[in-house]
Amino acid sequence: MGQHNRRPGGLSGCYAPRVTEGNVLYYGDNLDVLRRHVKDESVDLVYLDPPFNSNANYNLLFSEHGEKAAAQIEAFTDTWEWNTESAAAFQEVVEAGGEVAKATLAFRTLIGTSDMLAYLAMMAPRLVELHRVLKTTGSLYLHCDATASHYLKLLLDAVFGPQQFRSEIIWKRTSGHSDARGYGSVHDVLLYYVASDAATWNRVFQAYDSGYVEQYYRYTDENGRRFMSGDLSAAGLSGGGYEYEWRGVTRVWRVPPATMEKLEAEGRVFYTRNGFPRLKRYLDESKGLPAQDVWTDVEPLRSWHAERLGYPTQKPLALAARLIEASSNAGDVVLDPFCGCGTTVDAAQALGRRWIGIDITHLSIGLVKHRLADRYGLEITRTYRTVGEPTTVDDARVLAKEDPFQFQAWALGLVGARVAGSDKKGGDKGIDGRLYFHEGAAETRQIIFSVKAGHLVPAFVRDLSGVLTREGGEIGVLISFEEPSAGMRAEAADSGFHESPWGRHPRIQLRTIRQLLDGKGIDYPHVTGANVTHRRAARVRPDAPETLEMFERAAEEPEAYDSD
Ligand SMILES: C[S@@+](CC[C@H](N)C(=O)[O-])C[C@H]1O[C@@H](n2cnc3c(N)ncnc32)[C@H](O)[C@@H]1O
């Protein structure tokens, strides 16, 4: 099958040689980033959780500060339409030829020029690129749901070859769902493919379900430990055994007499009513069941879960951890091209893998950075690079021109604030961003931001002051490209101070983009943990018992990235 060689041609031929280095967060369209930056056969594991063609706009709802403060941010529009752009994407896939082109043409015959075809035309070149970057020992997991999983499986068959399909994993993502006209839809699908038969595979285990435990672990010892009855006789075992008499019973046993004595001394042997010895196999010593393709033991994220950040499509760390442990080894490179709030990146970091995360919104990239700092400490910022974000004032101007909403998200992210406003255009009654901080026990205070990409006029300071009074905020910050005039600075200086236990902080503060890029932050009560704008990810503590298994390798230093 033409497209199954390790270097599918056509779709990526026109790009310059790629450089892949250490842990990296890329801001940008993953198709472009993959083509420009990620080398052939340099990645061990891909997990992708693309936004889905469900005809819905995903909004981020940060509601932890109450309804009034809730900000809706359009993180991404989860809709594809059949339009000139998707028609061009379709054409590009078809022109590249091979199995993927054949599959895509067949889709058009089957489903016509529909929104689903637009979605598949978007996915096709990305899957081709992901296949290209996988090592021969690599694996890919595509997370989707039943609406498109059947089409995506055909597409993956075309990209990888049907023989490289390994599993369709069903993840029960919610406990119950009421669908008026059919069965409640409670599962997601993960399609698991390998680059070749040499793919990395480590056996992973899942907890037994309660029915299994009830049925098989029927006994309890004097200390309350559950166990199942294990065979000590070697009857029926092909390898033979040891024939001797034990407590009046002569049999071929599985273990030599010395081991039997030891087990007896440890209290691990019990006797049936007929006096027949059996082995106690303790539940708390069992690794569990080798993982099956139906996952009911990975809990969906609930509002009270510490790892929940408020990102609507956030997946559980345990889900990412399972497939990372199964399909990669320590030091391997894990790539998530739709990384959202960074679940895969976080799990990869915890498990001592190297990682590459890509997302098309500054909001996501900002969230991932905060998440990593919260979990692993600020030192982690020295261990990865961020590519695609503006690093100079000129870059920032380009971004502001191309996409004012992304520019705002980026500028606010520089000081740990987030975008306010319910849509791309609007803003929230003169407020472009907010930052919440704690002062004293449980009081939440806020800083209100106004971001101006264009010409500055003195009225902006007055307006901000008015908004601050109206909203009951403590501090107002005006961010601009232009230097504020002397008059504006004087007006800001006359606005007074916010008094906190840590000192006096100017009530109106003016910051240019240059100052923010140079690291000049906002003057506010800045004690550790004061900023509570984003829900904080729990810090990794290798000693915490509930996370021990997952994070025990977190302390390992990631090796310097060298994909050759
Ligand atoms: C379903 S979410 C992923 C959630 C993620 N698994 C997590 O646990 O947070 C999909 C993400 O893909 C991003 N995205 C959509 N189109 C993209 C593209 N072309 N390139 C890169 N990222 C994209 C969206 O911004 C969104 O954050």
The ligand as an SDF file (V2000), in Angstrom:
LIG
                    3D

 27 29  0  0  0  0  0  0  0  0999 V2000
  -10.4150   18.2400   22.7750 C   0  0  0  0  0  0  0  0  0  0  0  0
   -9.2320   19.4360   23.1390 S   0  0  0  0  0  0  0  0  0  0  0  0
   -7.9150   18.5130   23.8320 C   0  0  0  0  0  0  0  0  0  0  0  0
   -8.0250   18.3520   25.3140 C   0  0  0  0  0  0  0  0  0  0  0  0
   -6.8330   17.6470   25.9270 C   0  0  0  0  0  0  0  0  0  0  0  0
   -6.8200   16.2460   25.6330 N   0  0  0  0  0  0  0  0  0  0  0  0
   -6.7870   17.8680   27.4300 C   0  0  0  0  0  0  0  0  0  0  0  0
   -6.8390   16.9130   28.2030 O   0  0  0  0  0  0  0  0  0  0  0  0
   -6.7400   19.0440   27.8180 O   0  0  0  0  0  0  0  0  0  0  0  0
   -8.6630   19.8380   21.5520 C   0  0  0  0  0  0  0  0  0  0  0  0
   -7.5990   20.9250   21.5060 C   0  0  0  0  0  0  0  0  0  0  0  0
   -7.1420   21.0040   20.1690 O   0  0  0  0  0  0  0  0  0  0  0  0
   -6.8060   22.3440   19.8730 C   0  0  0  0  0  0  0  0  0  0  0  0
   -6.7800   22.4630   18.4100 N   0  0  0  0  0  0  0  0  0  0  0  0
   -7.8290   22.4980   17.5510 C   0  0  0  0  0  0  0  0  0  0  0  0
   -7.3960   22.5570   16.2830 N   0  0  0  0  0  0  0  0  0  0  0  0
   -6.0370   22.5610   16.3350 C   0  0  0  0  0  0  0  0  0  0  0  0
   -4.9990   22.6000   15.3570 C   0  0  0  0  0  0  0  0  0  0  0  0
   -5.2840   22.6520   14.0530 N   0  0  0  0  0  0  0  0  0  0  0  0
   -3.7170   22.5990   15.7700 N   0  0  0  0  0  0  0  0  0  0  0  0
   -3.4100   22.5430   17.0900 C   0  0  0  0  0  0  0  0  0  0  0  0
   -4.3490   22.4880   18.0620 N   0  0  0  0  0  0  0  0  0  0  0  0
   -5.6420   22.4900   17.6920 C   0  0  0  0  0  0  0  0  0  0  0  0
   -7.8600   23.1450   20.5860 C   0  0  0  0  0  0  0  0  0  0  0  0
   -7.4220   24.4640   20.8440 O   0  0  0  0  0  0  0  0  0  0  0  0
   -8.0610   22.3240   21.8700 C   0  0  0  0  0  0  0  0  0  0  0  0
   -7.2830   22.8210   22.9120 O   0  0  0  0  0  0  0  0  0  0  0  0
  1  2  1  0
  2  3  1  0
  2 10  1  0
  3  4  1  0
  4  5  1  0
  5  6  1  0
  5  7  1  0
  7  8  2  0
  7  9  1  0
 10 11  1  0
 11 12  1  0
 11 26  1  0
 12 13  1  0
 13 14  1  0
 13 24  1  0
 14 15  1  0
 14 23  1  0
 15 16  2  0
 16 17  1  0
 17 18  1  0
 17 23  2  0
 18 19  1  0
 18 20  2  0
 20 21  1  0
 21 22  2  0
 22 23  1  0
 24 25  1  0
 24 26  1  0
 26 27  1  0
M  CHG  2   2   1   9  -1
M  END
$$$$
